[in-house]
Amino acid sequence: TNKTAAHAAPVEKGAAPWFGVFAGSNNAEYTAYMRTEWGFEKRGEAPLFEKLCLEGQQAGLSWATVLAKRGAYRKAFMRFNVKKCAGMSDKDVEQILVETKRGPGGRDAVICHRGKLRSIPHNARCVLALRSAPYVDPRTGQVCRTLDELLWSFVGGAPILNNWVSPKAIPTVTPVAEAMSKVLKKLGFAFVGATICYSLMQSCGLVIDHPRGTPEHKAAAARLARR
């Protein structure tokens, strides 16, 4: 589940968004995403699995490119139902590639990168494997049998509101993201480098990186106060 738009930040009309520094931020879809999804707490298997997969698709590209194609990915990968994705074969992925190349392209097409696409069913199988072979956090002893438990264990189970003074101060990777990447790779996940993991942490609200003083940061503080 996503705790999103109901508590989106009120924005002054005509105000330039702080995230205007990011590639692709000048379109309405991206702006809406940043104001109603990015940094909002995501819970549950399907929402977190979707974000894990889409962040991996982003590798080497802008998030705006992947966001525009999110609907195409949801259609191709059965709305990121983990069990259904885990049942997909390499042949199924090849069929997606064939259909994509025959199709209209643009936002209706997934990115034609065989390795990235194959990582989706592969990572789904890694998620299912947690149920029978859970990850035990060596720091706390927490037993993680779900993707939700695993990812949120890296922040103690609750969002962390950072206080960056400007967009330039926001990091692209942190020691926690490096630790997450190391664990996910050990568990067999693909396309889970440290930078991808930090982007996942930001977008799913494990960390909230809207800069201090912005409407989004103030709204996030208010959300956390209501938890």
trRosetta pair geometry for C-beta under 8 A, 3 or more apart (Angstrom, degrees):
i j d omega theta_ij theta_ji phi_ij phi_ji
1 42 7.7 -177 89 -153 37 51
1 43 5.2 -6 51 66 75 95
1 44 5.2 101 -6 -19 56 132
1 47 6.9 -132 2 -7 10 148
2 37 7.1 -19 -174 -129 142 79
2 40 6.0 61 -177 117 92 120
2 41 7.4 162 -150 89 50 54
2 42 5.2 -13 -102 -107 82 76
2 43 7.7 -180 -76 28 38 65
2 47 5.8 178 -54 -137 96 155
3 6 7.7 -72 -172 46 62 106
3 7 7.0 -2 157 31 89 123
3 40 5.6 -154 80 178 67 99
3 41 4.7 15 35 59 115 98
3 42 8.0 -144 19 -73 71 37
3 43 8.0 43 -17 5 95 104
3 205 7.7 -59 54 33 98 177
3 223 6.9 131 132 -164 125 129
4 7 7.6 -178 138 43 18 77
4 8 7.2 16 161 -63 65 91
4 36 5.2 61 172 166 103 79
4 37 5.7 -3 -130 -93 127 57
4 40 4.6 83 -100 145 68 167
5 8 5.0 -15 -148 -32 52 117
5 36 4.2 11 -91 -155 82 120
7 40 8.0 143 69 -122 98 113
7 219 6.3 154 152 177 83 105
7 222 7.2 -157 -172 96 117 106
7 223 5.1 115 134 -89 150 106
8 35 5.4 57 -164 148 117 87
8 36 4.6 -33 -94 -98 129 78
8 219 6.7 4 166 175 25 161
9 35 6.2 -110 44 -156 94 88
9 214 7.7 9 -169 135 168 84
9 215 3.9 127 165 135 128 95
9 216 4.5 -109 -20 -87 153 48
9 218 6.8 102 -129 64 112 86
9 219 3.6 -134 -87 -15 80 144
9 220 7.9 -30 -65 -26 110 71
10 215 6.2 -121 73 -163 53 130
10 219 7.4 153 9 -76 62 120
11 15 5.9 -142 177 53 86 121
11 17 7.5 -24 -141 -88 138 90
11 35 6.7 -50 -41 -131 135 140
11 215 5.4 178 -95 67 63 164
12 15 4.1 81 73 -31 95 128
12 215 7.3 -174 -7 -56 81 139
15 215 7.8 99 98 -14 156 130
16 20 5.6 -34 174 -24 98 150
17 20 5.3 136 73 -40 77 87
17 25 7.0 -138 80 170 124 122
17 31 6.3 179 -18 -132 158 96
17 34 6.8 96 173 98 148 142
17 35 7.5 -98 -119 -64 135 105
18 21 7.6 -28 158 3 55 101
18 167 5.7 172 165 -58 96 112
18 210 7.0 113 59 -158 142 78
18 211 5.5 -148 -175 29 158 116
18 214 4.9 -63 -20 -102 141 142
18 216 7.4 -115 29 25 122 122
19 22 5.2 -18 176 9 84 118
19 25 5.3 -167 125 -131 85 141
19 31 8.0 164 74 -115 117 60
19 34 4.9 -134 47 -156 163 158
19 38 7.9 84 -88 74 161 158
19 167 7.1 153 -99 -110 45 132
20 25 5.1 -172 -124 108 36 138
20 26 7.3 60 -141 -74 83 73
21 25 7.3 43 48 12 29 155
21 167 5.0 147 26 123 146 158
21 168 7.9 -123 -168 -62 171 71
22 25 4.5 102 69 -47 86 121
22 30 7.8 -156 95 172 118 133
22 62 7.6 134 166 -158 88 108
22 63 7.4 -18 170 40 131 112
22 64 7.6 149 133 -36 103 109
23 62 4.0 -103 97 -118 125 139
23 63 7.9 134 72 33 90 71
23 64 6.0 -128 115 12 77 123
24 27 6.4 -40 178 17 73 107
24 30 5.3 163 131 -79 91 157
24 62 5.0 142 -11 138 127 140
24 63 7.0 -152 60 72 138 66
24 64 2.3 -106 138 -15 162 166
24 65 6.9 -136 -73 -33 154 61
24 67 7.7 152 135 39 144 121
25 30 5.3 -139 -123 124 41 137
25 31 6.9 90 -175 -72 70 73
25 34 7.3 21 -134 -26 99 150
25 64 7.1 -120 -53 -70 43 129
26 30 7.6 34 39 56 26 134
27 30 5.0 86 65 12 82 104
27 31 7.0 -153 95 -7 40 91
27 64 6.9 112 34 -153 118 123
28 31 5.6 -57 -146 38 33 113
28 32 6.2 33 157 -19 68 106
29 32 5.9 -55 -149 36 28 109
29 33 6.4 30 152 -21 62 107
29 67 6.4 160 133 133 113 118
29 68 6.7 102 94 -92 154 70
30 33 5.6 -54 -150 34 32 115
30 34 6.4 28 155 -17 66 106
30 63 7.8 116 -130 102 105 96
30 64 5.0 -22 -88 -111 133 98
30 67 6.2 118 -94 81 74 157
31 34 6.0 -58 -149 37 30 107
31 35 6.2 13 159 -7 65 114
32 35 6.0 -68 -143 46 28 102
32 36 5.7 -19 174 20 68 118
32 37 7.9 51 130 -1 67 103
33 36 6.9 -80 -129 53 17 81
33 37 4.9 -43 -162 40 62 123
33 38 6.1 67 141 -28 77 100
33 67 5.8 -63 -57 -145 167 144
34 37 7.4 -34 -64 53 12 79
34 38 4.7 -19 -130 24 49 134
34 216 7.6 -60 149 -93 85 155
35 38 7.8 31 -14 36 19 95
35 216 6.6 -123 -124 -90 61 113
36 40 7.1 -13 160 -27 39 146
37 40 5.6 -96 -155 28 28 120
37 203 7.2 3 135 -168 94 82
38 202 6.8 -2 -170 141 92 90
38 203 5.4 -58 -126 -124 71 63
39 202 6.5 -35 -76 178 71 66
39 203 7.4 -56 -38 -127 42 23
39 205 5.3 80 173 -96 32 75
39 207 8.0 -63 -124 106 78 49
39 208 4.4 79 -161 -133 106 78
39 209 6.5 -138 -95 33 114 63
39 210 5.7 -8 -81 -27 172 99
39 216 6.8 89 63 166 153 118
39 220 6.0 -59 148 -94 124 134
40 205 5.0 -73 108 -61 17 134
40 223 7.9 -112 -127 -162 76 173
41 159 5.5 -99 -84 -51 104 126
41 204 7.4 33 -150 160 33 63
41 205 4.0 -116 -78 104 42 149
41 223 7.8 -172 -5 146 111 134
42 47 4.7 -144 -172 133 111 127
42 48 5.8 153 124 -74 113 74
42 51 6.5 104 93 -16 166 148
42 203 7.8 2 -3 123 137 72
42 204 4.1 -84 38 -149 117 84
42 205 6.0 140 1 26 71 106
43 47 7.0 48 69 60 28 132
43 48 7.3 -12 -152 -42 18 113
43 148 5.8 53 -160 -137 69 126
43 152 7.8 15 -110 -57 83 142
44 47 5.1 68 73 22 100 105
44 48 6.5 170 80 -4 48 97
44 148 6.2 32 -57 -76 9 132
45 48 6.4 -78 -150 45 20 101
45 49 5.8 16 164 -18 65 116
45 82 5.6 -69 158 -17 121 136
45 127 7.0 112 -155 175 104 137
45 146 6.3 -95 -81 -169 98 109
45 147 5.6 105 -127 39 69 114
45 148 6.3 -81 -67 -29 55 102
46 49 5.7 -57 -137 39 26 110
46 50 6.2 32 161 -23 63 105
46 79 6.9 9 -166 136 129 88
46 80 5.3 126 -161 99 79 98
46 81 6.4 -19 -107 -96 113 45
46 82 6.8 -128 -86 -24 64 89
47 50 5.8 -53 -150 32 28 113
47 51 6.6 22 156 -14 63 106
47 204 7.8 131 135 -125 100 103
48 51 5.8 -55 -148 38 34 108
48 52 6.2 39 152 -23 66 105
48 147 5.2 175 102 121 129 119
48 148 5.9 168 1 -82 156 67
48 151 6.0 -162 -164 19 137 154
48 204 6.3 54 -114 -128 80 146
49 52 5.5 -51 -146 35 33 115
49 53 6.3 30 156 -16 65 107
49 80 5.1 167 100 168 104 115
49 82 5.3 -153 -83 -79 170 99
49 85 7.7 177 156 34 136 153
49 123 7.4 158 -153 121 90 111
49 124 6.9 60 -163 -100 134 76
49 127 6.1 -15 -102 -74 118 162
49 147 5.9 103 -67 61 83 173
50 53 5.9 -63 -152 39 27 108
50 54 6.1 16 158 -12 67 112
50 73 7.9 124 -152 118 90 122
50 74 7.5 11 -130 -93 125 87
50 79 7.8 -40 -84 173 124 53
50 80 4.0 -153 -78 5 84 173
51 54 5.8 -57 -136 43 31 105
51 55 6.0 34 162 -22 66 106
51 200 5.8 122 137 -138 107 86
51 203 5.7 -177 -154 102 126 123
51 204 5.4 141 109 -66 169 109
52 55 6.2 -55 -147 34 23 109
52 56 6.7 22 152 -17 58 109
52 123 6.5 -165 124 160 123 148
52 147 7.3 -96 -24 -168 149 137
52 151 7.9 -127 -73 -79 116 139
52 189 7.8 -74 176 -157 128 136
52 192 7.4 -8 -165 -98 98 103
52 200 6.1 37 -98 -124 58 139
53 56 5.7 -62 -158 36 32 113
53 57 6.6 32 148 -21 67 103
53 73 7.4 166 118 176 121 136
53 77 7.3 -139 151 115 164 170
53 80 6.4 -162 23 -118 143 119
53 119 7.4 162 -133 106 78 95
53 120 4.9 50 -138 -114 127 90
53 123 6.4 -176 -85 65 85 145
54 57 5.3 -46 -147 32 40 114
54 58 6.6 51 150 -31 64 99
54 66 5.5 131 -176 162 94 130
54 70 6.6 9 -118 -111 143 89
54 73 6.5 138 -91 95 96 170
55 58 5.5 -46 -156 22 36 120
55 191 8.0 160 100 138 73 104
55 196 5.0 126 141 -168 108 88
55 199 5.1 160 -144 97 119 114
55 200 4.7 -84 -24 -69 169 89
55 203 7.0 -169 -77 27 115 143
56 59 6.1 -15 -171 -20 43 111
56 116 6.2 167 133 -147 94 89
56 119 5.7 -120 146 107 150 145
56 120 8.0 -179 74 -72 135 70
56 123 7.6 -175 -11 -38 162 155
56 190 7.2 78 -147 109 145 71
56 191 3.2 82 -149 124 114 131
56 192 6.8 -36 -87 -64 110 58
56 196 6.0 51 -87 -159 56 146
57 61 7.6 -35 136 43 67 131
57 66 5.3 132 99 -122 110 123
57 73 7.1 -106 -34 -95 167 145
57 110 7.8 -94 -140 -167 141 92
57 111 5.7 143 -171 32 105 131
57 113 7.6 154 -141 49 72 125
57 116 5.2 103 -110 172 63 131
57 191 7.8 56 -45 161 37 157
58 61 5.4 -125 -162 66 51 91
58 62 7.5 -71 -156 119 96 14
58 63 5.6 -2 -128 -93 137 61
58 65 7.6 137 -126 66 72 97
58 66 4.7 -70 -83 -24 84 149
58 196 7.3 154 64 -120 103 92
58 199 7.1 -115 76 129 149 161
59 116 7.1 -163 39 -101 113 121
59 191 6.0 -120 -25 -151 141 105
59 193 7.5 97 -112 23 121 121
59 196 6.3 -29 -78 -79 96 121
61 65 4.7 -87 165 61 120 142
61 66 6.4 122 99 -40 126 95
61 111 7.3 -124 -28 -107 162 154
62 65 4.9 107 64 -5 80 99
62 66 7.7 -157 98 3 49 83
63 66 5.7 -59 -153 43 43 106
63 67 5.8 48 150 -27 75 107
63 199 7.6 -170 -78 -166 123 130
64 67 5.6 -52 -140 36 30 115
64 68 6.5 35 159 -24 62 103
65 68 6.2 -57 -158 29 26 111
65 69 7.0 2 152 0 60 112
65 111 7.7 63 141 -77 113 122
66 69 5.9 -73 -154 48 35 101
66 70 6.8 67 146 -63 68 78
66 111 7.4 -44 -101 -28 78 129
67 70 5.6 -15 -156 -29 38 115
68 106 8.0 -87 145 168 121 70
68 107 4.5 -99 158 -110 92 103
69 72 4.7 -48 -171 38 77 119
69 73 6.1 79 131 -23 87 96
69 107 5.6 -150 -85 -149 57 55
69 108 8.0 -89 -129 5 76 6
69 109 6.7 -54 -129 80 117 48
69 110 6.1 124 169 -112 129 41
69 111 6.7 124 93 -36 170 81
70 73 5.7 -57 -152 37 35 110
70 74 6.3 36 152 -21 68 105
71 74 5.6 -52 -146 34 33 113
71 75 6.5 32 155 -18 65 105
71 107 7.0 43 46 155 110 98
71 108 7.7 -43 93 -109 107 52
72 75 5.8 -55 -151 36 31 110
72 76 6.2 23 155 -14 66 111
72 107 6.6 -175 -27 155 118 52
72 108 5.4 133 -88 -173 116 29
72 109 5.7 -25 -151 49 161 5
72 110 5.1 -161 127 -57 116 65
73 76 5.8 -59 -140 42 31 106
73 77 5.8 -13 173 20 69 114
73 80 7.8 27 137 -56 99 99
73 110 5.6 103 -82 -105 71 103
74 77 6.8 -74 -130 58 19 81
74 79 4.9 28 -167 -101 90 57
74 80 6.7 -58 -118 -14 68 88
76 96 5.0 76 -160 -135 122 124
76 100 8.0 5 -95 -65 142 107
76 110 5.5 -38 4 -40 161 135
77 80 5.6 38 116 -76 113 56
77 85 5.5 28 -171 -101 99 109
77 88 7.7 -65 -128 -35 78 157
77 120 5.6 -81 -117 160 144 149
78 81 4.8 -59 122 26 108 105
78 84 4.4 -69 94 109 158 144
78 85 6.5 -156 52 -59 109 75
80 85 6.5 -2 -147 -43 43 140
80 120 8.0 -105 -116 -163 81 113
81 84 4.1 46 89 22 113 114
81 85 6.3 163 79 -16 56 87
82 85 5.8 -59 -143 39 27 109
82 86 6.1 31 158 -25 64 108
82 124 4.9 171 -158 -148 65 94
82 127 5.1 -89 -152 91 133 142
82 128 6.4 161 148 -57 113 89
82 147 7.8 -170 -94 -11 147 135
83 86 5.7 -53 -148 32 28 114
83 87 6.8 26 154 -19 60 107
83 124 7.6 -162 -59 174 11 118
83 128 7.0 100 -98 -87 63 125
84 87 5.8 -59 -157 33 34 111
84 88 7.4 49 146 -39 62 93
85 88 5.7 -38 -163 2 43 117
85 120 5.8 -96 -166 146 125 92
85 121 5.2 -154 164 -101 75 60
85 124 3.7 175 99 -66 107 160
86 121 6.2 131 -117 -161 23 73
86 124 3.9 -137 -65 123 73 109
86 125 4.6 127 -140 -74 96 64
86 127 7.5 -121 -70 56 119 96
86 128 5.2 31 -100 -14 161 139
87 121 7.6 -104 56 -142 27 112
88 92 4.2 -117 -161 77 89 149
88 93 6.6 96 151 -47 119 81
88 120 7.6 6 59 98 145 97
88 121 4.0 -122 68 -92 104 135
88 124 7.7 77 26 43 101 145
89 92 4.9 112 52 -1 65 97
89 93 7.4 -125 103 1 44 85
89 121 7.5 -142 -58 159 12 171
90 93 5.5 -53 -153 36 39 113
90 94 6.4 44 148 -23 68 102
90 118 6.3 8 -114 -118 80 114
91 94 5.5 -49 -149 33 34 114
91 95 6.6 38 150 -22 63 101
92 95 5.7 -51 -154 31 33 113
92 96 6.9 37 147 -20 63 100
92 121 7.4 103 72 -57 124 149
93 96 5.5 -48 -154 30 38 114
93 97 6.7 40 147 -18 65 101
93 114 7.1 99 140 -151 122 71
93 117 5.0 140 -158 127 112 112
93 118 5.2 35 -140 -84 175 69
93 120 7.9 153 -102 47 114 104
93 121 6.9 -114 -56 3 114 127
94 97 5.5 -52 -153 35 37 114
94 98 6.4 40 149 -21 67 103
95 98 5.5 -49 -146 34 35 113
95 99 6.2 31 156 -15 66 106
96 99 5.9 -57 -145 41 29 108
96 100 6.1 33 154 -24 64 109
96 110 6.5 1 162 36 115 143
96 117 6.3 -169 86 -168 135 142
97 100 5.6 -55 -146 34 28 114
97 101 6.4 24 158 -16 64 107
97 112 5.9 94 -138 -137 88 89
97 114 6.6 -1 -80 -92 146 81
97 117 6.9 -176 -62 48 96 169
98 101 6.1 -61 -152 37 27 107
98 102 6.4 18 154 -12 64 111
99 102 5.7 -61 -146 42 32 108
99 103 6.0 40 154 -36 66 111
100 103 5.6 -55 -145 25 28 117
100 105 7.9 80 176 -95 73 54
100 109 4.8 104 -156 -152 93 96
100 110 5.5 -82 -101 45 140 82
100 112 5.8 180 109 -80 139 97
101 112 6.7 70 -67 -102 89 143
103 108 6.1 -129 152 114 130 111
103 109 5.6 169 84 -86 124 100
104 108 5.3 39 64 59 106 136
104 109 7.2 -151 75 -42 59 105
105 108 7.0 68 84 60 17 89
105 109 4.8 -31 -136 -9 35 145
106 109 6.2 104 52 14 37 101
109 112 7.6 -23 161 -41 114 92
110 117 6.7 88 136 -97 139 114
111 116 6.5 -8 89 81 114 147
111 117 7.8 -164 78 -57 73 95
112 117 8.0 -20 -141 -31 32 133
113 116 4.0 44 95 19 115 115
113 117 6.4 155 80 -15 61 88
114 117 5.9 -63 -146 40 28 108
114 118 6.1 24 160 -17 66 110
115 118 5.9 -57 -143 38 28 108
115 119 6.5 38 154 -32 61 103
115 190 7.9 -126 171 158 89 138
115 191 7.9 138 136 -57 94 115
116 119 5.6 -50 -157 20 32 118
116 120 7.9 42 148 -30 58 90
116 191 6.3 74 -122 -76 72 155
117 120 6.2 -39 -170 7 42 112
118 121 6.7 -55 -164 41 48 98
118 122 6.0 47 144 -19 73 117
119 122 5.2 -64 -143 48 37 118
119 123 5.7 36 160 -22 74 107
119 190 4.1 -126 -129 88 108 119
119 191 4.8 43 -176 6 168 121
120 123 6.1 -53 -141 36 23 104
120 124 6.5 29 153 -22 58 105
121 124 5.4 -52 -148 32 35 117
121 125 6.7 37 154 -20 66 100
122 125 6.0 -57 -159 32 31 109
122 126 6.8 32 145 -18 64 104
122 188 7.7 -131 165 145 96 99
122 189 7.9 132 122 -138 95 43
122 190 5.6 23 100 13 137 125
123 126 5.2 -48 -151 33 42 117
123 127 6.6 48 149 -23 67 97
123 189 5.3 49 -120 -136 92 84
123 190 6.2 -117 -62 39 95 79
123 191 7.7 -69 -56 48 133 96
123 192 8.0 133 -111 -47 124 117
124 127 5.6 -48 -153 30 36 113
124 128 6.6 32 150 -15 65 103
125 128 5.7 -51 -148 38 36 110
125 129 6.3 46 150 -30 64 103
126 129 5.5 -48 -149 27 33 118
126 130 7.4 48 150 -31 58 91
126 187 5.7 102 -169 133 114 98
126 188 4.8 -166 -106 84 116 104
126 189 5.0 -178 114 -75 170 72
127 130 6.0 -43 -170 10 37 115
127 146 7.8 22 -171 -160 89 51
127 147 4.9 -24 -132 -55 107 116
128 131 6.0 -39 -174 11 50 114
129 132 6.4 -69 -161 47 46 92
129 133 5.6 -24 163 44 85 106
129 187 7.4 165 86 -179 125 96
129 188 7.3 34 45 42 157 139
130 133 6.8 -84 -122 73 24 61
130 134 5.6 54 -177 -111 71 55
130 135 6.4 -42 -130 -7 99 89
130 144 6.5 -56 -164 122 124 81
130 145 5.5 142 142 -165 93 37
130 146 6.3 156 110 -84 136 16
130 147 6.9 163 21 -57 158 57
130 150 6.6 -92 -126 -44 151 133
130 187 7.5 13 -76 -163 92 137
131 134 7.4 20 -127 -68 10 81
131 145 5.6 65 -114 -178 45 95
131 146 7.5 43 -80 -79 77 61
134 143 5.0 49 126 -179 146 88
134 144 5.6 164 -173 74 97 46
134 145 4.3 -50 -99 -83 119 68
135 143 7.7 151 80 -159 42 46
135 144 4.5 -19 64 60 91 110
135 150 5.7 67 47 -112 133 107
135 183 6.7 78 -161 -179 149 116
135 187 6.3 -50 -75 -85 126 130
136 141 6.6 -18 -177 -154 99 41
136 142 7.2 166 -154 82 54 41
136 143 5.5 -21 -102 -102 78 65
136 144 7.3 -174 -82 16 27 78
137 140 4.7 9 101 45 126 90
137 141 6.5 -36 73 22 82 13
137 142 4.4 20 25 49 123 90
137 143 8.0 -123 10 -62 79 23
137 144 6.6 81 -36 -22 92 112
137 153 5.2 -149 -69 170 140 139
138 141 7.9 33 -145 -68 19 46
140 153 7.3 -150 42 -165 136 104
142 149 7.2 -159 154 175 116 105
142 153 5.4 -172 87 -127 145 124
143 149 7.9 -4 107 151 49 147
144 149 4.1 -179 -137 114 78 107
144 150 4.1 110 165 -77 143 68
144 153 5.7 -82 -77 -28 130 145
145 149 6.2 42 40 41 55 148
146 149 4.7 96 56 8 83 100
146 150 6.8 -148 93 -6 44 88
147 150 5.6 -57 -146 39 32 114
147 151 6.1 23 163 -13 69 108
148 151 6.5 -60 -142 39 22 100
148 152 6.0 3 168 0 61 118
149 152 6.4 -68 -137 49 21 100
149 153 6.1 37 160 -42 61 106
150 153 5.9 -53 -156 13 23 117
150 183 7.6 -171 -173 128 106 131
151 154 6.5 -54 -178 15 40 109
151 180 7.3 46 -132 -143 64 126
151 200 7.5 -100 -144 137 130 123
151 201 8.0 -169 -177 -93 102 72
151 204 7.2 -7 148 99 144 158
151 206 6.7 -112 153 -77 97 139
152 155 6.3 -69 -162 48 53 92
152 157 5.1 60 147 -114 110 45
152 158 7.9 73 -171 -29 107 26
152 206 6.6 -154 -110 -111 59 103
153 156 7.6 43 -164 -77 36 19
153 157 6.9 17 -96 -60 40 73
154 176 5.5 121 168 -178 109 103
154 179 6.6 160 -133 92 114 111
154 180 5.0 -11 -91 -78 162 106
154 201 7.6 -85 93 -103 131 121
154 206 6.9 24 77 -174 102 142
155 158 6.6 -124 124 64 100 44
155 159 7.0 16 135 -118 147 22
155 160 5.4 -129 -157 -19 120 110
155 176 7.2 63 -76 -177 75 149
155 201 7.4 133 -47 -148 128 112
155 206 4.7 168 -11 -175 148 93
155 207 6.8 -162 -102 -58 142 74
158 227 7.3 105 -146 155 114 162
159 205 5.0 -46 -106 157 124 89
159 206 6.4 -155 -115 -150 63 18
159 207 7.1 154 -163 -97 73 18
159 208 5.8 47 172 -28 119 106
159 220 7.9 -122 138 -174 145 106
159 224 6.3 -120 76 -97 116 109
160 206 7.0 10 20 148 91 57
160 207 4.9 -24 67 -112 99 71
160 208 6.9 -166 89 16 46 76
161 208 4.7 -18 -112 56 63 121
161 217 7.6 112 -168 -157 108 79
161 220 5.8 155 -117 129 114 117
161 221 6.1 101 -159 -88 163 69
161 224 5.8 -90 -36 -28 132 159
162 170 7.9 116 101 -116 146 81
162 207 5.9 30 -23 -178 113 103
162 208 6.4 -171 19 77 75 60
162 209 5.4 11 47 -104 129 60
163 212 4.7 39 -163 -67 72 122
163 217 7.9 93 -117 -160 57 135
164 167 7.6 81 126 -94 132 19
164 169 4.2 172 -164 92 99 113
164 170 5.0 9 -131 -72 172 72
164 209 6.3 30 1 -163 134 76
164 211 4.9 -80 89 -113 93 71
164 212 6.4 -175 68 -9 41 86
165 169 5.2 82 45 -11 76 158
165 211 6.7 0 126 -159 13 106
165 212 6.1 -25 -103 38 41 116
166 169 5.0 104 56 -3 70 102
166 211 5.7 25 -125 -131 15 147
167 170 5.8 -41 -164 7 45 116
167 211 5.9 -81 -58 -43 55 133
169 211 7.3 104 49 -113 109 105
170 209 5.0 86 -134 176 120 123
170 211 7.1 -98 -50 -71 109 87
171 174 5.5 105 93 -64 146 84
171 198 7.0 -85 109 -172 93 154
172 195 5.5 -2 151 -132 99 97
172 198 6.3 126 161 84 39 144
172 199 7.9 -1 -161 -58 71 87
173 177 5.2 -130 -154 79 67 137
173 178 6.5 72 171 -54 108 88
173 194 4.7 56 -144 132 125 108
173 195 5.1 -65 -69 -86 109 62
173 197 7.9 65 -129 63 84 90
173 198 4.9 -154 -108 -17 46 147
174 177 4.8 99 50 7 72 101
174 178 7.1 -131 98 -4 40 87
174 198 5.9 126 12 -108 84 123
175 178 5.4 -52 -147 36 35 115
175 179 6.4 38 153 -21 66 102
176 179 5.6 -52 -151 34 33 112
176 180 6.4 36 150 -20 65 103
176 201 7.4 92 108 -101 115 164
177 180 5.5 -49 -146 35 35 114
177 181 6.3 39 153 -21 65 104
177 194 4.8 99 125 -170 98 78
177 195 7.4 71 147 -82 140 18
177 197 4.3 152 -162 97 85 106
177 198 3.7 -25 -100 -64 158 86
177 201 6.1 -113 -89 -3 98 139
178 181 5.7 -51 -148 35 31 114
178 182 6.4 35 152 -22 62 105
178 194 4.4 2 -92 -119 61 131
178 197 7.7 172 -59 64 22 140
179 182 5.7 -53 -150 33 31 114
179 183 6.6 27 154 -15 65 105
180 183 6.0 -59 -151 38 31 107
180 184 6.2 26 156 -16 67 109
180 192 7.8 -114 129 169 86 108
180 194 7.7 122 62 -124 85 63
180 197 4.4 162 91 -172 120 141
180 201 7.3 167 4 -58 166 117
181 184 5.9 -58 -143 39 28 108
181 185 6.2 27 159 -18 65 108
181 192 5.5 171 -133 135 70 83
181 193 5.7 15 -139 -174 137 25
181 194 4.3 -89 -12 -76 154 60
181 196 7.4 109 -101 59 110 89
181 197 4.6 -127 -61 -16 86 144
182 185 6.0 -58 -149 37 25 109
182 186 6.4 27 153 -20 62 109
183 186 5.6 -56 -150 35 31 114
183 187 6.4 24 154 -13 66 108
184 187 5.7 -61 -150 42 32 108
184 189 4.1 -45 169 46 94 136
184 192 4.1 -93 110 139 139 156
184 197 7.0 -178 10 -91 142 122
185 188 7.7 93 -177 -39 31 8
185 189 6.3 -84 -81 61 34 80
185 192 6.1 -161 -59 76 74 111
189 192 4.6 38 116 -12 118 146
191 196 6.4 178 158 -134 70 175
192 196 5.8 -130 -139 87 31 128
192 197 6.0 58 -178 -64 76 96
193 196 4.9 94 56 12 73 105
193 197 6.9 -135 100 -8 36 90
194 197 5.5 -54 -146 36 32 114
194 198 6.5 31 157 -19 66 101
195 198 5.9 -52 -149 34 32 107
195 199 6.5 33 152 -17 63 105
196 199 5.7 -55 -151 37 32 113
196 200 6.4 37 150 -21 65 105
197 200 5.4 -52 -150 35 34 115
197 201 6.4 38 151 -22 65 102
198 201 5.4 -47 -148 33 38 115
198 202 6.4 39 152 -19 66 102
198 207 8.0 -24 -159 37 74 136
199 202 5.7 -53 -150 35 32 112
199 203 6.2 22 157 -13 67 110
200 203 6.1 -60 -140 41 28 103
200 204 5.9 5 168 0 66 117
200 206 7.7 29 120 14 73 128
201 204 6.5 -69 -137 49 20 96
201 206 4.1 -78 -152 64 76 121
201 207 4.9 35 145 15 107 100
202 206 7.7 -54 -45 49 21 82
202 207 5.9 -38 -88 73 56 94
202 208 7.9 113 -145 -113 61 23
202 209 5.1 -35 -128 13 106 127
205 208 6.1 13 -143 -75 68 86
208 217 7.5 135 140 -122 111 65
208 220 4.6 153 180 -173 152 152
208 224 8.0 -122 4 -49 153 125
210 214 5.2 -119 166 69 104 129
210 216 3.8 -139 -137 103 157 112
210 217 4.2 -155 104 -64 107 74
210 220 6.0 159 35 -8 127 139
211 214 5.3 87 69 -15 78 119
211 217 6.2 -85 89 -48 34 137
212 217 5.6 -175 -115 165 29 167
213 217 6.5 35 34 54 27 140
213 218 7.8 12 -159 -45 16 99
214 217 4.7 97 55 3 81 101
214 218 7.1 -149 92 -3 44 86
215 218 5.7 -58 -150 39 34 111
215 219 6.2 32 154 -19 68 108
216 219 5.7 -54 -145 38 31 111
216 220 6.3 34 154 -22 64 105
217 220 5.7 -53 -149 34 31 113
217 221 6.5 35 152 -21 64 103
218 221 5.7 -51 -151 32 32 113
218 222 6.6 31 150 -18 63 105
219 222 5.6 -54 -152 36 35 113
219 223 6.5 39 149 -23 66 102
220 223 5.5 -49 -149 32 35 113
220 224 6.5 32 154 -17 66 104
221 224 5.9 -55 -150 37 31 109
221 225 6.4 34 151 -23 64 106
222 225 5.6 -52 -149 32 33 115
222 226 6.7 27 153 -16 63 106
223 226 5.9 -65 -157 37 32 107
223 227 7.1 53 146 -48 64 89
224 227 5.5 -26 -158 -9 42 119
